Amino acid sequence: MYKLYIFKTDGHKAEYDYKTKPTFDDMYPMIGCNMIEMSTAKMPEYSNRKDGYTDIYFDEEFLFKNRTVNQIITKGWREWLSATGRVVLPPGVICGNVCVIKKENDEAAWNKKPRTSKFKPGS
């Protein structure tokens, strides 16, 4: 069981349940792109790792599309950059909607959680 979280630029978050790991095809409409870039962010509440790092998925071409900065994701990404000694070129932000996948190990608890409605691009 997996949870797919979508972090929107307006600060809202939505979550979706999947029986198998979500694919890029599942994420393209949620992110609003046709080319996904993957990086890492420090977001312990969305991580299965002891160090609190998780993979993040976002529009690879966001700088060309005049998208809004995703403050929540940028914060976690910068924490990961700092903790691992990495540096980036300016502007050093991540823009647009961003997906995070978390594996849920407790199937019984997963089945009790309410389902969210289907994501509508642009919402």
N, C-alpha and C positions, 0 to 999 in steps of 0.2 A: 504494500500500500504506500502511496506517495501523496504528498501535498504539494500543489503548485501554487505558489504565492505570486501575486502580481502587485508590485509597488508602483503606484501612479505618481505623477509629478505633483499632483495637488495634495499629496500626503495620505491619500486613502490607500487601503490595502484590501485585496480580495483573495480568497483562497478557494481552491478547487481540488476535489478528491479524484485520484486515479488509481486503478488497480495495478497498472504497470507504469514504469517510469515514463513521464511525459517526453515527447519528442520535439524536435525543432518545429515540425509541422503543427504541433499543438500550440507552440509558443508564438509563431509568426503573427497570427492575428491579434494576439494579446499585446505584443510589443508594438505592432504596427510597422513591420519591416519585412524585407525578404532576404536579409543577410544578418545572421546573429553572431555577435562577438561574445566570448566567454572570458570572465576574469574571476577574481576572488574578493570577498569582503569579510570583515569581522562582524558577524551577526550571530552571536551564540544561541539566541532563541530560535534560530532557523537552521542550526547546524547539528549534525550528528557527530562532529569531531570534538575531541577534548580541547583543542586550541580555539574553538569557536569560529573557525573559518568556514565559509560556504561558497559554492560556485554561484556566480551571478550571470545572467544572460540578458543582453541588451542589443539595441540596434547598432551594428558596426559603423553605420554611416551617420550617426546622430549629429556630428558636428557640421555636416553639410545640409542638414534639414532644419536648422534654427529651432531646435527643440528646447523645452524648458528643463533647467537643471533638476535632477531628482535628488533632493537634499538628503533624504534618509539613506539612500544607497551610496551617495558620494561620501557621507560621513563614515560608513562602514568600510568602504573601499580605501579611503585615506588612512583609516586606522590600520588596515592590513598593510598598506604600502609602508607606513612608518615603522610598524613592528617588524617587517621583513627587510628593511633597508632599501626598498625600491624607490625610484624616483620616476616622475612622468613629465612630459612636456606640458606647457600651458595649453589649455586653461586648467587642466587637472580636475575635471568634473566628469560625471556621467549624466547624460540627459535622456529624457523620455521614460517610458514605462520599462520596468525591469522585472524579470522573472527569477525566482529562487525555487529550487526543488528540494524538498526534505523527505527522506524516507521515514515512514511511520512504522514502528516495529510492533505496535499493539493493535492487531486487527480488530479485536473486540471493541476497543475504545473508538477506533476509526469508524466502525459501523454505527455507533451511537451518535456521532456528531452530525449536526444538520448539514445538508448539502447546500451549496451556493448556487445561484442561478447561472445560466450560461453567460459567459463574458460577451459583451457587445463592443466591438472595436469603436473607439472614439468616446467611450463612456468613462 
